[in-house]
Amino acid sequence: MFITGQVCAQQTVLFSGLVVDESRTPITGAAVVFTSTNHNVITDMNGSFSVPIKPGKHTFTISSMGFKSRKIELVLASDTEQSYTLSADLRDLREVTVTGKTELTEVKERVFAVDVLDLKAVAGRNLEINRLLDAMPGIRVRETGGMGSEFNYSIHGLSGKSVRFFVDGVPMEAYGAGYSLQNFPVNSLDRIEVYKGVTPIELSGDALGGSINLITRKDLRNYLDVSYSIGSFQTHKAELSGKWRQQHGLTFQLGSSYRYSDNNYKVWGNTVEVADEYGKPIAGQKYRRFNDDFRALNVKAEVGITNKPWADALMLGIIASNMEKGIQTGRTMAFVYGEVRYAEKLLAPSIRYSKKNPKGLSVDVYGVLNRLEAQTTDTSSRKYNWAQTIIGRTAGELNGIRAQKSEYQFEDRNAMLIANSSYALNPHHSLAASFSYNGTSRTGSDALATAEWAIPFREPQHVNRHVAALSYQTMFWDEKLTSMFFVKNFGYAARTNVYNYNGGQQKELIPYLSESNKWGAGFGSKYQVNTGTLVKLSFENTTRMPDGVELLGNGNTILNAPGLRPERSSNFNTGISQSFRTDQDKWSYELGFFFRNTRDLIWLGEGDLYGTSRYENIDKLRSMGGDFSIRYAHKKWLEINGAVTYQDVRNRQRFTSNGAVNLVYNDRMKNMPSLMANGEVRLKYPSAFGGHGDLSFYAGTDYVQGFFLSWPSLGNRSTKKKIPTQFLQNTGLTYTMLQNSMNVSLECRNIFDRQVYDNFLLQKPGRFISLNIRYFLHN
C-alpha cells in the first residue's frame, strides 16, 4: 500500500475500508483522496486500504478507472472500518483520472534496472518461485534435480552467490536450505522485486550480479490463506498464511509451508548405466531415482504492534524449519548413492522496528540470532547401481575410492543486524544510510571420525562480514529527472581450515586466516519522458565477499575453499520502457542493455573423480548483452507476454598465473547459456458455467540454447560434453469461485515429457501434473 503525506505524531484513529464493484469483487488500485488533509491512499490486491488520521469530520473521494467516482463525508471518533461500492462507468475510460501510484509502479519506476513480479496475476496457480522467476527476462534458474535439489540463479551472466536473496530486505543466506527460496510459502507474498546489476543500499548485502527481494503481504485487514497441491512423483505441498489485527494494533502474522516429494522420476542416458553379467553396460534402459526423497517444514510467526503513530511495526518473530532429504548423486549421475542422508534444523528468533515518514526521518532496524544444526550420514557398507541393486561392499558412499564412513554434523550460530534510515531534506533532496553485520561461527564433529574429507570441518571456523552504505537522491524538472549517488564499504574476516602437508611427511590441520576491506560507488538516474515512456541508466563499481557455504562448504558434496578472493565488478545498465493503451487494448515493452566487467568471479568448479567440488576464482570475466520483454492485453480476456535474453560472457584473462598465454582468452564462458526465451498466453472467461465463477487458461513455452560444459574452443566440438538445447511447453487451467475466495488449478509442466538438463548429466523431472486447491478468506 502506498501512502503519501506525513503521519502526525498527534493522537490518531485508524480508518480502514474495502472498495468493491457491484458484484462484490475487490477493486485493486482504487485511489482514496482526502480533500481535508494531504492523505492519498491506494487500495491493495484485496481492495483494502487503511490510514491513520486525526479524529473529526473528513471528506474524501474514491475513484478507479472504469468506475464512477464517489464523494463521501463522515465523522471519525475511533477506529472505523467501512465498505464502499463503486458503479461501472460506461464513458470513455480515458476520462477517468486516478491519483497516486501503486507500490508495484513505484518500484518499477526506481532508478535501478528492476522487474517486479505481481503475484496477484498468478494467484490460484500451483506456484513455485523458481519457476516464476525463471520466466523473467535476464534470469536463468538452474536446478540439479527435482524438489529440494540444489539451485543456482544467474542474472545477466553473473551467478551463484553473486545473486542475493532477501525477505522484506533481510538476507536469506543465514537460514539454511530448509527456509530457502524454493520452500518459501508463496501465499504469504505480495510481490517479488528483481534488481539486475545495481542494488539499492537498503538491501544491505554485497550482491554483485543482482538481488531478489520477496515482499510479504502488508494487508492491514485480517485474512487467512490456505492451499494444498498434489502432483507427480508423490509430490505434496501445503501452505498456510494469515494475519489478525486487533482494533488497537495488536497484530499476529503467520507464514508456513510443507513440502514433500519422493522425486522418483525416471532417468536415462549417459552415465545412467547398469552392467550385465559380463560387466558390459546395458544401453537404453530407464531407471527411477530411489534415494532422492525430500521433506521440509518451515514456519515464520510474528506478534507485535502495527500502524501506530510511533511505529509502523514493532514485531517479535521466530523462524523454525526442519528439512531432511536423500542424497542420490554426486556432481553428476555417474555417482549413485543409495543410503546417504542429509538433515537440517533451524531456529531463529528476531525483532524488527520500522517507521516510515516520507517527509522526514524513516527508520527500519532488524536483528536476528539463529542456530542451524545439520548432519550428513554416510554409514552404508553397500554400493548400489541405478537398478537399486547392491553390487559390492564399501566403507561409505561419498568420495568414491576415498570413501570412509561418516556421521559428520555441524552447528552454525549466526548473528545478523540490519539498520536502514532515510531523511527527506526537502521535497527534492533526500539522504539514506544502511549498515549490516553478518557473523557465522561453525563447529563440527564426526562420531565415526574416519572420513578424511570431513577433517577440516571438525575444528571451529568463522566468517564475519559487514556492509555500510550512504546515498543521496535528487529530483528535478517536476520530478521527471531523478538521480541517486551512493558509496559502499565491504569488509570480511574469516578463519578456515586446510588439511594438507605442511613441510612434513604427514598431513595436518592448518588454520587459514583471511580478511579484506573494499570500497564501491555508483549512481542511478531515470528520466520520465512522458506518461508512458521511462529511460534509465545506472552504474556501480562493487565487491562481494565470500559467504559461509563458499568458504566452509556444505558438509557433503561441496568442500571448503579457504583461499577464495572477494569478487569485484563494474556493472552498467541502461534501458527504456513504454506503455500504450486504447479503449480495449494495452501493451507495453521493456528493452535493456547491460555490461559487466568482473574480477575474481567465485564459481563452483566442475565435479572431480570423487563426486565432490569446491568454489574457485576466475580472474577476469566480461559479460554484455540485452533483454527484451513485451506484454499485450485485450479487454479482460486475453493476455500475451514474451521475453528473450542474449548474453555474451567471455574469459578476459590474457595470461595465466605463471605468465603463459591463456589459451582460452576471449572464449565464451564454460557451462553457461547465451540465448534464453519464454512466452505465455492467458485466456480468461469471466462468469463461466452460468456465472458461478471465472475460468482461465494458460499455455507457455521455455527455450534455452545448448551450451558446452568446458571451454568451447578446446577439443573437438562434436565430442565435447554439452548441455543440450531445452525447449519445453507448459499449460494449466484455473477455476475461481465464491467471489474469488476459492481457486482450483490443474497444471502440466513439460507436456511432452522431454529429457531436461540444467547442468551436465544431472537430469531433471519429466512430465509433471499437479492439482492445486486454494482458499482465501478476508474481511
TORTORKOL-140721 format. One line per field, with one value per residue (C-alpha): chain; x, y, z. Coordinates in steps of 0.5 Angstrom, whole numbers. Layout:
REM residues N
chain <- [A:...]
X <- [X:...]
Y <- [Y:...]
Z <- [Z:...]
REM end
This chain:
REM residues 779
chain <- [A:A:A:A:A:A:A:A:A:A:A:A:A:A:A:A:A:A:A:A:A:A:A:A:A:A:A:A:A:A:A:A:A:A:A:A:A:A:A:A:A:A:A:A:A:A:A:A:A:A:A:A:A:A:A:A:A:A:A:A:A:A:A:A:A:A:A:A:A:A:A:A:A:A:A:A:A:A:A:A:A:A:A:A:A:A:A:A:A:A:A:A:A:A:A:A:A:A:A:A:A:A:A:A:A:A:A:A:A:A:A:A:A:A:A:A:A:A:A:A:A:A:A:A:A:A:A:A:A:A:A:A:A:A:A:A:A:A:A:A:A:A:A:A:A:A:A:A:A:A:A:A:A:A:A:A:A:A:A:A:A:A:A:A:A:A:A:A:A:A:A:A:A:A:A:A:A:A:A:A:A:A:A:A:A:A:A:A:A:A:A:A:A:A:A:A:A:A:A:A:A:A:A:A:A:A:A:A:A:A:A:A:A:A:A:A:A:A:A:A:A:A:A:A:A:A:A:A:A:A:A:A:A:A:A:A:A:A:A:A:A:A:A:A:A:A:A:A:A:A:A:A:A:A:A:A:A:A:A:A:A:A:A:A:A:A:A:A:A:A:A:A:A:A:A:A:A:A:A:A:A:A:A:A:A:A:A:A:A:A:A:A:A:A:A:A:A:A:A:A:A:A:A:A:A:A:A:A:A:A:A:A:A:A:A:A:A:A:A:A:A:A:A:A:A:A:A:A:A:A:A:A:A:A:A:A:A:A:A:A:A:A:A:A:A:A:A:A:A:A:A:A:A:A:A:A:A:A:A:A:A:A:A:A:A:A:A:A:A:A:A:A:A:A:A:A:A:A:A:A:A:A:A:A:A:A:A:A:A:A:A:A:A:A:A:A:A:A:A:A:A:A:A:A:A:A:A:A:A:A:A:A:A:A:A:A:A:A:A:A:A:A:A:A:A:A:A:A:A:A:A:A:A:A:A:A:A:A:A:A:A:A:A:A:A:A:A:A:A:A:A:A:A:A:A:A:A:A:A:A:A:A:A:A:A:A:A:A:A:A:A:A:A:A:A:A:A:A:A:A:A:A:A:A:A:A:A:A:A:A:A:A:A:A:A:A:A:A:A:A:A:A:A:A:A:A:A:A:A:A:A:A:A:A:A:A:A:A:A:A:A:A:A:A:A:A:A:A:A:A:A:A:A:A:A:A:A:A:A:A:A:A:A:A:A:A:A:A:A:A:A:A:A:A:A:A:A:A:A:A:A:A:A:A:A:A:A:A:A:A:A:A:A:A:A:A:A:A:A:A:A:A:A:A:A:A:A:A:A:A:A:A:A:A:A:A:A:A:A:A:A:A:A:A:A:A:A:A:A:A:A:A:A:A:A:A:A:A:A:A:A:A:A:A:A:A:A:A:A:A:A:A:A:A:A:A:A:A:A:A:A:A:A:A:A:A:A:A:A:A:A:A:A:A:A:A:A:A:A:A:A:A:A:A:A:A:A:A:A:A:A:A:A:A:A:A:A:A:A:A:A:A:A:A:A:A:A:A:A:A:A:A:A:A:A:A:A:A:A:A:A:A:A:A:A:A:A:A:A:A:A:A:A:A:A:A:A:A:A:A:A:A:A:A:A:A:A:A:A:A:A:A:A:A:A:A:A:A:A:A:A:A:A:A:A:A:A:A:A:A:A:A:A:A:A:A:A:A:A:A:A:A:A:A:A:A:A:A:A:A:A:A:A:A:A:A:A:A:A]
X <- [0:3:1:4:4:6:4:3:5:-1:-7:-10:-15:-15:-19:-20:-24:-26:-27:-31:-35:-43:-41:-37:-31:-25:-22:-15:-11:-17:-15:-18:-16:-18:-19:-19:-12:-6:-7:-7:-8:-8:-12:-8:-10:-16:-19:-17:-14:-12:-9:-8:-12:-14:-21:-26:-30:-27:-29:-25:-26:-26:-24:-22:-21:-28:-32:-36:-32:-36:-35:-36:-37:-36:-34:-29:-28:-25:-22:-27:-28:-33:-34:-35:-38:-37:-41:-39:-38:-39:-36:-29:-24:-19:-24:-22:-16:-13:-9:-3:1:1:7:9:9:13:18:19:20:26:33:35:34:29:23:17:13:6:3:-4:-3:-2:-6:-9:-4:1:6:14:18:24:19:16:23:26:21:23:28:35:34:36:35:39:37:41:34:27:24:29:35:41:39:43:41:44:43:46:51:53:51:52:52:53:46:43:36:32:25:23:30:33:38:36:43:44:37:40:37:30:28:30:27:24:21:18:11:9:2:5:8:5:11:18:23:29:34:39:46:46:42:39:43:37:38:44:48:54:50:55:50:43:38:32:27:21:16:11:4:2:-5:-8:-14:-15:-14:-13:-10:-10:-7:-6:-3:-1:3:7:13:9:9:5:5:1:1:-2:-1:-5:-6:-10:-10:-14:-17:-12:-6:-4:-2:-1:2:4:7:8:9:10:14:15:17:19:23:22:22:26:33:37:42:50:53:46:48:48:53:50:53:59:61:58:54:46:44:38:35:31:31:28:31:31:34:32:26:25:21:21:17:18:14:15:11:11:7:7:4:3:0:1:4:10:11:9:11:15:15:18:19:21:23:23:25:26:29:31:33:37:43:42:48:55:56:54:49:56:56:50:48:43:43:47:42:42:38:38:34:34:31:32:28:28:26:24:22:20:17:17:16:16:17:22:26:25:28:28:32:32:36:36:40:40:42:43:44:46:48:51:50:54:55:53:57:53:55:49:47:42:37:38:42:47:54:59:62:64:66:62:59:61:68:69:75:77:70:70:64:62:57:59:55:56:53:52:51:49:48:45:44:41:39:37:35:33:32:28:32:26:21:27:33:34:39:40:44:45:49:49:53:53:57:57:61:61:63:63:64:64:62:66:72:74:73:79:74:71:77:78:70:72:75:72:71:69:66:65:62:60:57:56:53:51:46:44:38:35:29:29:24:17:20:22:29:31:38:42:49:52:58:59:64:65:69:70:75:75:78:78:82:86:88:95:102:106:113:113:111:104:98:96:90:93:89:88:86:84:81:79:76:74:70:65:61:56:50:43:39:32:28:20:20:12:7:8:16:21:29:34:42:46:53:57:64:63:65:62:65:66:60:60:58:63:69:67:63:56:58:58:59:62:69:71:76:80:84:78:79:73:69:70:66:64:56:53:45:41:34:28:20:14:7:1:-7:-13:-21:-20:-12:-6:1:8:15:22:29:35:43:48:55:59:67:69:75:76:69:67:65:63:68:67:66:72:73:70:64:66:67:69:69:74:76:76:81:77:71:67:59:55:48:41:34:27:20:13:6:0:-8:-14:-20:-20:-20:-13:-6:0:7:14:22:28:35:42:49:56:60:68:74:78:85:90:96:96:99:105:106:104:99:92:89:82:83:76:73:66:65:64:58:53:48:48:41:34:27:20:13:6:-1:-7:-14:-20:-27:-31:-37:-36:-41:-47:-44:-42:-34:-29:-25:-17:-13:-5:0:7:14:21:27:35:40:45:52:59:61:68:71:68:75:78:78:73:66:63:65:65:61:55:48:43:38:32:25:19:12:7:0:-6:-13:-16:-23:-24:-31:-34:-32:-25:-25:-23:-19:-18:-12:-10:-3:2:10:14:8:12:16:23:29:31:38:40:47:51:49:44:37:31:24:20:12:10:2:-1:-8:-8:-14:-13:-18:-17:-22:-21:-25]
Y <- [0:7:13:20:25:26:22:26:25:27:23:19:14:8:9:2:1:-4:-2:-7:-7:-8:-16:-15:-16:-12:-7:-6:0:5:12:15:22:26:33:36:33:31:24:20:12:6:0:-6:-13:-14:-8:-5:1:4:10:13:20:25:25:29:31:29:29:24:21:14:13:8:7:4:6:13:17:17:23:21:25:22:24:19:19:12:6:5:0:1:-2:2:0:3:3:2:8:7:13:13:10:16:21:17:20:16:20:17:10:3:1:-4:2:6:0:-1:7:7:9:2:-4:-7:-12:-13:-20:-18:-25:-23:-24:-32:-33:-39:-43:-48:-43:-44:-38:-42:-43:-36:-32:-37:-34:-27:-23:-24:-29:-36:-41:-48:-54:-60:-65:-65:-61:-60:-60:-55:-49:-43:-36:-33:-25:-23:-28:-27:-33:-37:-32:-26:-26:-25:-26:-22:-23:-16:-13:-19:-23:-31:-33:-35:-39:-45:-50:-51:-44:-42:-39:-46:-48:-41:-40:-36:-35:-30:-26:-20:-19:-20:-15:-17:-12:-13:-11:-5:-6:-1:1:-1:-9:-8:-14:-15:-17:-17:-19:-17:-18:-22:-19:-22:-18:-21:-18:-12:-12:-9:-13:-20:-25:-33:-36:-44:-48:-55:-59:-66:-68:-73:-77:-77:-69:-65:-58:-55:-47:-43:-36:-31:-24:-22:-15:-13:-6:-2:-5:-12:-16:-23:-26:-33:-36:-43:-49:-56:-60:-67:-71:-78:-75:-82:-80:-84:-82:-85:-84:-83:-85:-88:-95:-102:-107:-114:-121:-120:-113:-109:-103:-104:-99:-95:-97:-92:-92:-89:-85:-88:-84:-77:-76:-69:-66:-59:-56:-48:-43:-36:-33:-25:-22:-14:-7:-4:2:7:14:12:6:2:-4:-7:-14:-20:-26:-33:-38:-45:-50:-58:-61:-68:-71:-77:-75:-79:-77:-73:-67:-72:-78:-83:-83:-87:-86:-91:-89:-82:-78:-70:-67:-60:-56:-48:-44:-36:-31:-24:-17:-11:-4:1:8:11:18:21:28:27:21:14:8:1:-4:-12:-16:-24:-29:-36:-43:-48:-56:-60:-67:-72:-79:-84:-90:-95:-101:-103:-100:-99:-98:-95:-101:-101:-107:-108:-109:-109:-107:-100:-96:-91:-88:-81:-79:-85:-89:-84:-86:-87:-88:-81:-78:-71:-66:-58:-53:-46:-40:-33:-26:-21:-14:-9:-2:3:10:16:23:28:34:37:35:34:32:26:22:15:10:3:-2:-9:-14:-22:-26:-34:-39:-46:-52:-59:-66:-73:-79:-84:-79:-83:-79:-75:-70:-68:-67:-59:-58:-61:-55:-48:-44:-37:-31:-24:-19:-12:-7:0:5:12:15:22:23:29:30:36:38:37:30:28:27:23:21:18:17:12:10:3:0:-8:-12:-19:-23:-31:-37:-43:-50:-54:-61:-62:-63:-57:-59:-66:-73:-73:-69:-64:-59:-52:-46:-41:-33:-28:-21:-16:-9:-6:1:1:7:8:12:11:16:16:21:21:23:23:19:12:13:12:12:9:9:6:4:2:-1:-6:-12:-18:-22:-30:-33:-39:-44:-42:-41:-47:-52:-55:-61:-67:-65:-58:-58:-52:-47:-43:-39:-35:-28:-23:-22:-15:-12:-6:-6:-2:-2:2:1:4:2:5:3:5:4:5:3:-4:-6:-4:-6:-5:-7:-6:-6:-6:-7:-9:-9:-13:-13:-18:-20:-26:-29:-34:-40:-47:-52:-58:-64:-69:-76:-77:-73:-67:-60:-53:-46:-43:-36:-34:-28:-24:-24:-20:-20:-16:-17:-15:-17:-15:-16:-15:-15:-15:-15:-14:-12:-17:-24:-24:-23:-25:-24:-26:-25:-26:-25:-25:-25:-26:-28:-28:-30:-24:-26:-26:-29:-35:-34:-37:-31:-36:-34:-36:-41:-39:-32:-29:-35:-36:-38:-45:-48:-42:-41:-35:-35:-36:-34:-36:-34:-35:-34:-33:-33:-31:-33:-29:-31:-38:-44:-40:-34:-38:-37:-35:-40:-38:-42:-41:-44:-43:-45:-44:-44:-45:-46:-51:-50:-53:-56:-54:-48:-48:-47:-53:-60:-63:-60:-66:-70:-65:-65:-61:-59:-60:-55:-54:-53:-54:-53:-52:-51:-50:-49:-45:-44:-39:-38:-36:-29:-30:-34:-41:-43:-50:-51:-56:-56:-60:-58:-61:-63:-68:-71:-69:-70:-64:-61:-55:-58:-63:-70:-68:-70:-66:-69:-70:-69:-66:-66:-63:-61:-55:-52:-45:-42:-34:-31:-24:-18]
Z <- [0:-2:3:2:7:14:19:25:32:35:37:31:29:24:18:14:8:3:-4:-9:-15:-16:-16:-9:-13:-9:-14:-14:-14:-13:-11:-4:-4:3:1:8:9:5:5:-1:-1:-6:-5:-4:-8:-4:-5:2:5:12:14:21:21:26:29:26:20:14:6:1:-6:-8:-16:-20:-28:-31:-25:-22:-17:-10:-5:2:8:15:22:26:33:34:29:24:18:12:6:-1:-7:-14:-20:-27:-31:-39:-41:-45:-40:-41:-38:-31:-27:-22:-17:-14:-16:-13:-10:-16:-20:-15:-15:-23:-23:-19:-22:-22:-27:-24:-25:-21:-21:-18:-15:-16:-23:-22:-16:-15:-19:-16:-15:-15:-14:-18:-24:-24:-24:-29:-34:-32:-37:-36:-31:-31:-25:-26:-21:-20:-20:-17:-11:-6:-10:-11:-15:-18:-20:-26:-27:-34:-33:-26:-22:-16:-9:-14:-13:-6:-4:1:5:6:6:10:7:7:7:14:14:11:6:10:9:2:-4:-6:0:2:3:-3:-1:4:-1:-5:-10:-12:-14:-18:-18:-24:-23:-19:-12:-7:-1:3:1:5:3:-2:-8:-15:-20:-17:-12:-11:-5:-3:-1:4:5:9:9:14:14:17:12:12:6:6:0:-2:-8:-10:-16:-20:-16:-10:-9:-4:-2:3:5:11:12:15:19:25:28:34:34:38:34:37:31:29:23:20:14:14:9:8:2:1:-5:-7:-13:-16:-23:-29:-31:-37:-42:-41:-34:-32:-33:-30:-32:-35:-32:-36:-34:-40:-40:-42:-46:-47:-40:-36:-28:-23:-17:-11:-5:-7:-3:0:6:9:14:16:20:21:26:29:34:36:35:28:25:31:31:34:30:23:26:32:32:35:31:30:24:25:20:19:13:11:4:1:-3:-9:-13:-13:-18:-24:-24:-25:-18:-15:-7:-4:3:4:8:10:15:18:23:24:30:29:34:31:33:28:29:23:22:15:14:7:9:15:18:17:21:20:24:24:29:29:32:29:31:25:26:20:19:13:15:10:14:9:7:1:-6:-11:-18:-22:-21:-14:-14:-9:-13:-8:-1:1:7:6:-1:-1:-5:-9:-8:-2:1:9:14:17:21:20:24:24:28:25:30:26:29:24:25:19:20:15:15:11:11:7:7:3:-3:-8:-4:1:4:6:10:12:16:16:20:19:23:23:27:25:30:27:30:27:31:27:25:20:13:11:7:14:18:16:18:25:28:29:23:23:18:20:14:14:9:10:5:4:-1:-4:-8:-12:-16:-21:-27:-24:-21:-29:-27:-21:-20:-14:-12:-7:-4:0:4:5:10:12:16:16:20:16:16:11:12:8:8:12:11:14:12:15:13:19:20:18:20:15:16:11:11:6:6:0:-3:-8:-11:-16:-19:-22:-26:-29:-34:-35:-42:-42:-38:-42:-43:-38:-39:-34:-33:-27:-26:-20:-18:-13:-9:-6:0:0:4:9:4:-1:4:9:4:5:9:4:-4:-3:0:3:0:4:-1:-4:-6:-6:-13:-16:-21:-25:-27:-32:-34:-39:-41:-44:-42:-46:-45:-49:-49:-52:-50:-51:-51:-48:-49:-46:-48:-44:-47:-43:-44:-39:-39:-33:-32:-27:-23:-19:-20:-15:-19:-17:-20:-24:-20:-19:-20:-13:-14:-10:-12:-9:-11:-14:-17:-25:-25:-31:-34:-38:-39:-44:-48:-47:-46:-49:-46:-49:-46:-49:-46:-50:-45:-40:-43:-47:-44:-48:-46:-48:-46:-49:-47:-50:-46:-49:-43:-44:-41:-41:-38:-43:-39:-33:-26:-29:-35:-40:-46:-44:-49:-47:-47:-50:-50:-48:-41:-40:-37:-39:-44:-49:-51:-47:-49:-46:-47:-45:-47:-42:-43:-38:-39:-33:-31:-33:-32:-31:-28:-22:-23:-27:-32:-34:-38:-40:-44:-44:-47:-45:-49:-47:-53:-51:-49:-47:-40:-41:-45:-52:-56:-53:-56:-62:-61:-64:-58:-53:-46:-48:-44:-50:-52:-48:-51:-46:-46:-40:-39:-34:-32:-26:-24:-19:-15:-9:-10:-11:-5:-8:-13:-17:-21:-26:-29:-33:-34:-39:-43:-48:-43:-45:-42:-39:-36:-33:-31:-34:-33:-28:-31:-28:-27:-34:-35:-28:-27:-21:-18:-13:-9:-5:0:1:7:9:12]
REM end
